[in-house]
Amino acid sequence: MLQLPVRPLAWATHAPSIEDIAWSGEVEGRGQLTLPEGDNERPAIILVLGADPAPSDDERVLSLTGGLARIGFVVLLTESDDLNAAVVLPSEIPRLVGAFEALEAHPRVNEEEIGYVALSAGGSLAIVAASQPEIADRVAYIVALGPYYDAESLAASVTSYSFRGPDGVEGWEPAGIARRVVRNTLLAGLPEAERAAIEAGGAAESAHRPEGARHRPHARQVPG
């Protein structure tokens, strides 16, 4: 394949600008806003990368947000200390609602064209956030890639190394990020003393595979 020294999109478009953004509300939030060149209103994307995401200055993330901005989208990449620590909590829902309302108030955003693009656990959170009555009738779209259907069944599948498929219960090998998310989220719900005792005992790092579980390289992997 021919490797071009410059990406074609960069030839035909202007470089976007990047700025920090913060918002208040039921839960405070912050993120990185990537803006197309110019000063006219544009459609906007709230981008949620899920649990334990790549940082905002990662080359892959910058390529994604910059590419979207070059084709005309304002992109808000949300930041969360909890998600960065692979912890998924209900407080993410009002944080994402606040992100939507912050974009509605931004002068570069067409308030009728705001939606969510979210990955993995972020997809689940975005679906719930978009259904909140404060904003539900104004969300233009949701793109959720690989979201979790149910947190309880996810935890059961990850901790038991099995899932219920068309042919009954089958063994599988959950991805490391899935194990971290379930472990860290469950630990975050415990009183501090209990959490510290478990972590000191090493239980938080154990990953015992139940008898009968088997590696399934083609089974659906659960990312973060």
Contacts in CASP RR format, 6 or more apart in sequence:
PFRMAT RR
TARGET T0000
AUTHOR 0000-0000-0000
METHOD contacts of the structure
MODEL  1
MLQLPVRPLAWATHAPSIEDIAWSGEVEGRGQLTLPEGDNERPAIILVLG
ADPAPSDDERVLSLTGGLARIGFVVLLTESDDLNAAVVLPSEIPRLVGAF
EALEAHPRVNEEEIGYVALSAGGSLAIVAASQPEIADRVAYIVALGPYYD
AESLAASVTSYSFRGPDGVEGWEPAGIARRVVRNTLLAGLPEAERAAIEA
GGAAESAHRPEGARHRPHARQVPG
9 67 0 8 1.000
9 70 0 8 1.000
9 71 0 8 1.000
10 70 0 8 1.000
13 37 0 8 1.000
13 70 0 8 1.000
13 71 0 8 1.000
14 36 0 8 1.000
14 37 0 8 1.000
14 38 0 8 1.000
14 70 0 8 1.000
15 37 0 8 1.000
15 70 0 8 1.000
16 34 0 8 1.000
16 35 0 8 1.000
16 36 0 8 1.000
16 37 0 8 1.000
16 65 0 8 1.000
16 66 0 8 1.000
16 67 0 8 1.000
16 69 0 8 1.000
16 70 0 8 1.000
17 34 0 8 1.000
17 35 0 8 1.000
17 37 0 8 1.000
18 32 0 8 1.000
18 33 0 8 1.000
18 34 0 8 1.000
18 35 0 8 1.000
18 65 0 8 1.000
19 32 0 8 1.000
19 33 0 8 1.000
19 35 0 8 1.000
20 30 0 8 1.000
20 31 0 8 1.000
20 32 0 8 1.000
20 33 0 8 1.000
21 30 0 8 1.000
21 31 0 8 1.000
21 32 0 8 1.000
21 33 0 8 1.000
21 76 0 8 1.000
21 102 0 8 1.000
21 106 0 8 1.000
22 28 0 8 1.000
22 29 0 8 1.000
22 30 0 8 1.000
22 31 0 8 1.000
23 29 0 8 1.000
23 30 0 8 1.000
23 98 0 8 1.000
23 99 0 8 1.000
23 101 0 8 1.000
23 102 0 8 1.000
25 94 0 8 1.000
25 98 0 8 1.000
26 94 0 8 1.000
26 97 0 8 1.000
26 98 0 8 1.000
27 91 0 8 1.000
27 94 0 8 1.000
27 95 0 8 1.000
27 98 0 8 1.000
28 95 0 8 1.000
29 78 0 8 1.000
29 79 0 8 1.000
29 80 0 8 1.000
29 95 0 8 1.000
29 98 0 8 1.000
29 99 0 8 1.000
30 78 0 8 1.000
30 79 0 8 1.000
31 56 0 8 1.000
31 76 0 8 1.000
31 77 0 8 1.000
31 78 0 8 1.000
31 79 0 8 1.000
31 99 0 8 1.000
32 56 0 8 1.000
32 65 0 8 1.000
32 76 0 8 1.000
32 77 0 8 1.000
32 79 0 8 1.000
33 74 0 8 1.000
33 75 0 8 1.000
33 76 0 8 1.000
33 77 0 8 1.000
33 106 0 8 1.000
34 65 0 8 1.000
34 66 0 8 1.000
34 68 0 8 1.000
34 69 0 8 1.000
34 74 0 8 1.000
34 75 0 8 1.000
34 77 0 8 1.000
35 42 0 8 1.000
35 69 0 8 1.000
35 74 0 8 1.000
35 108 0 8 1.000
36 42 0 8 1.000
36 69 0 8 1.000
36 70 0 8 1.000
36 72 0 8 1.000
36 73 0 8 1.000
36 74 0 8 1.000
39 108 0 8 1.000
40 108 0 8 1.000
41 107 0 8 1.000
41 108 0 8 1.000
41 109 0 8 1.000
41 110 0 8 1.000
42 72 0 8 1.000
42 73 0 8 1.000
42 74 0 8 1.000
42 108 0 8 1.000
42 109 0 8 1.000
42 110 0 8 1.000
42 113 0 8 1.000
43 72 0 8 1.000
43 73 0 8 1.000
43 74 0 8 1.000
43 109 0 8 1.000
43 110 0 8 1.000
43 113 0 8 1.000
43 114 0 8 1.000
43 140 0 8 1.000
44 73 0 8 1.000
44 74 0 8 1.000
44 75 0 8 1.000
44 76 0 8 1.000
44 103 0 8 1.000
44 106 0 8 1.000
44 109 0 8 1.000
44 110 0 8 1.000
44 113 0 8 1.000
44 114 0 8 1.000
44 115 0 8 1.000
45 68 0 8 1.000
45 73 0 8 1.000
45 74 0 8 1.000
45 75 0 8 1.000
45 76 0 8 1.000
45 114 0 8 1.000
45 115 0 8 1.000
45 116 0 8 1.000
45 117 0 8 1.000
46 76 0 8 1.000
46 78 0 8 1.000
46 96 0 8 1.000
46 99 0 8 1.000
46 100 0 8 1.000
46 103 0 8 1.000
46 114 0 8 1.000
46 115 0 8 1.000
46 116 0 8 1.000
46 117 0 8 1.000
46 118 0 8 1.000
46 126 0 8 1.000
47 64 0 8 1.000
47 65 0 8 1.000
47 68 0 8 1.000
47 75 0 8 1.000
47 76 0 8 1.000
47 77 0 8 1.000
47 78 0 8 1.000
47 117 0 8 1.000
47 118 0 8 1.000
48 78 0 8 1.000
48 96 0 8 1.000
48 116 0 8 1.000
48 117 0 8 1.000
48 118 0 8 1.000
48 119 0 8 1.000
48 122 0 8 1.000
48 123 0 8 1.000
48 125 0 8 1.000
48 126 0 8 1.000
49 61 0 8 1.000
49 77 0 8 1.000
49 83 0 8 1.000
49 118 0 8 1.000
49 119 0 8 1.000
49 122 0 8 1.000
50 83 0 8 1.000
50 118 0 8 1.000
50 119 0 8 1.000
50 120 0 8 1.000
50 121 0 8 1.000
50 122 0 8 1.000
50 123 0 8 1.000
50 125 0 8 1.000
50 224 0 8 1.000
51 83 0 8 1.000
51 86 0 8 1.000
51 87 0 8 1.000
51 88 0 8 1.000
51 120 0 8 1.000
51 121 0 8 1.000
51 122 0 8 1.000
51 177 0 8 1.000
51 180 0 8 1.000
51 181 0 8 1.000
51 224 0 8 1.000
52 83 0 8 1.000
52 84 0 8 1.000
52 85 0 8 1.000
52 86 0 8 1.000
52 177 0 8 1.000
52 180 0 8 1.000
52 181 0 8 1.000
52 224 0 8 1.000
53 61 0 8 1.000
53 83 0 8 1.000
53 84 0 8 1.000
54 60 0 8 1.000
54 61 0 8 1.000
55 61 0 8 1.000
56 62 0 8 1.000
56 77 0 8 1.000
56 79 0 8 1.000
61 77 0 8 1.000
65 75 0 8 1.000
65 77 0 8 1.000
66 75 0 8 1.000
68 75 0 8 1.000
69 75 0 8 1.000
74 103 0 8 1.000
74 106 0 8 1.000
74 108 0 8 1.000
74 109 0 8 1.000
76 99 0 8 1.000
76 102 0 8 1.000
76 103 0 8 1.000
78 95 0 8 1.000
78 96 0 8 1.000
78 99 0 8 1.000
80 92 0 8 1.000
80 95 0 8 1.000
82 88 0 8 1.000
82 89 0 8 1.000
82 91 0 8 1.000
82 92 0 8 1.000
82 188 0 8 1.000
83 92 0 8 1.000
83 121 0 8 1.000
83 122 0 8 1.000
85 184 0 8 1.000
86 177 0 8 1.000
86 180 0 8 1.000
86 181 0 8 1.000
86 184 0 8 1.000
86 185 0 8 1.000
86 224 0 8 1.000
87 181 0 8 1.000
87 184 0 8 1.000
87 185 0 8 1.000
87 188 0 8 1.000
88 121 0 8 1.000
88 125 0 8 1.000
88 151 0 8 1.000
88 181 0 8 1.000
88 185 0 8 1.000
89 185 0 8 1.000
89 188 0 8 1.000
92 122 0 8 1.000
92 125 0 8 1.000
92 129 0 8 1.000
93 125 0 8 1.000
93 128 0 8 1.000
93 129 0 8 1.000
93 132 0 8 1.000
94 129 0 8 1.000
94 132 0 8 1.000
96 116 0 8 1.000
96 125 0 8 1.000
96 126 0 8 1.000
96 129 0 8 1.000
97 129 0 8 1.000
97 132 0 8 1.000
97 134 0 8 1.000
97 135 0 8 1.000
100 114 0 8 1.000
100 115 0 8 1.000
100 116 0 8 1.000
100 129 0 8 1.000
100 130 0 8 1.000
100 135 0 8 1.000
100 138 0 8 1.000
100 139 0 8 1.000
101 134 0 8 1.000
101 135 0 8 1.000
103 109 0 8 1.000
103 111 0 8 1.000
103 114 0 8 1.000
104 111 0 8 1.000
104 114 0 8 1.000
104 138 0 8 1.000
111 138 0 8 1.000
112 138 0 8 1.000
112 140 0 8 1.000
113 140 0 8 1.000
114 138 0 8 1.000
114 139 0 8 1.000
114 140 0 8 1.000
115 130 0 8 1.000
115 139 0 8 1.000
115 140 0 8 1.000
115 141 0 8 1.000
115 142 0 8 1.000
116 123 0 8 1.000
116 126 0 8 1.000
116 129 0 8 1.000
116 130 0 8 1.000
116 139 0 8 1.000
116 141 0 8 1.000
116 142 0 8 1.000
116 143 0 8 1.000
116 144 0 8 1.000
117 126 0 8 1.000
117 143 0 8 1.000
117 145 0 8 1.000
118 125 0 8 1.000
118 126 0 8 1.000
118 127 0 8 1.000
118 142 0 8 1.000
118 143 0 8 1.000
118 144 0 8 1.000
118 145 0 8 1.000
118 147 0 8 1.000
119 145 0 8 1.000
119 146 0 8 1.000
119 223 0 8 1.000
119 224 0 8 1.000
120 145 0 8 1.000
120 146 0 8 1.000
120 147 0 8 1.000
120 148 0 8 1.000
120 222 0 8 1.000
120 223 0 8 1.000
120 224 0 8 1.000
121 147 0 8 1.000
121 148 0 8 1.000
121 181 0 8 1.000
121 224 0 8 1.000
122 144 0 8 1.000
122 147 0 8 1.000
123 142 0 8 1.000
123 144 0 8 1.000
123 145 0 8 1.000
123 146 0 8 1.000
123 147 0 8 1.000
123 148 0 8 1.000
124 144 0 8 1.000
124 147 0 8 1.000
124 148 0 8 1.000
124 149 0 8 1.000
124 151 0 8 1.000
126 142 0 8 1.000
126 144 0 8 1.000
126 147 0 8 1.000
127 142 0 8 1.000
127 144 0 8 1.000
127 147 0 8 1.000
129 135 0 8 1.000
130 136 0 8 1.000
130 139 0 8 1.000
130 142 0 8 1.000
146 223 0 8 1.000
148 154 0 8 1.000
148 222 0 8 1.000
154 178 0 8 1.000
154 182 0 8 1.000
154 222 0 8 1.000
155 182 0 8 1.000
155 186 0 8 1.000
157 163 0 8 1.000
157 172 0 8 1.000
157 174 0 8 1.000
157 222 0 8 1.000
158 174 0 8 1.000
158 178 0 8 1.000
158 179 0 8 1.000
158 182 0 8 1.000
158 222 0 8 1.000
159 182 0 8 1.000
160 210 0 8 1.000
160 213 0 8 1.000
161 171 0 8 1.000
161 172 0 8 1.000
161 173 0 8 1.000
161 174 0 8 1.000
161 209 0 8 1.000
161 210 0 8 1.000
161 213 0 8 1.000
162 169 0 8 1.000
162 170 0 8 1.000
162 171 0 8 1.000
162 172 0 8 1.000
162 210 0 8 1.000
162 213 0 8 1.000
163 169 0 8 1.000
163 170 0 8 1.000
163 171 0 8 1.000
163 172 0 8 1.000
163 219 0 8 1.000
164 170 0 8 1.000
170 216 0 8 1.000
170 219 0 8 1.000
171 212 0 8 1.000
171 213 0 8 1.000
171 214 0 8 1.000
171 216 0 8 1.000
171 219 0 8 1.000
172 213 0 8 1.000
172 216 0 8 1.000
172 219 0 8 1.000
172 220 0 8 1.000
173 213 0 8 1.000
173 215 0 8 1.000
173 216 0 8 1.000
173 217 0 8 1.000
173 219 0 8 1.000
173 221 0 8 1.000
174 221 0 8 1.000
174 222 0 8 1.000
175 221 0 8 1.000
175 222 0 8 1.000
175 223 0 8 1.000
175 224 0 8 1.000
177 222 0 8 1.000
177 223 0 8 1.000
177 224 0 8 1.000
178 221 0 8 1.000
178 222 0 8 1.000
178 223 0 8 1.000
178 224 0 8 1.000
179 207 0 8 1.000
180 224 0 8 1.000
181 224 0 8 1.000
183 204 0 8 1.000
187 195 0 8 1.000
187 198 0 8 1.000
187 199 0 8 1.000
187 204 0 8 1.000
188 195 0 8 1.000
189 195 0 8 1.000
190 198 0 8 1.000
198 204 0 8 1.000
END
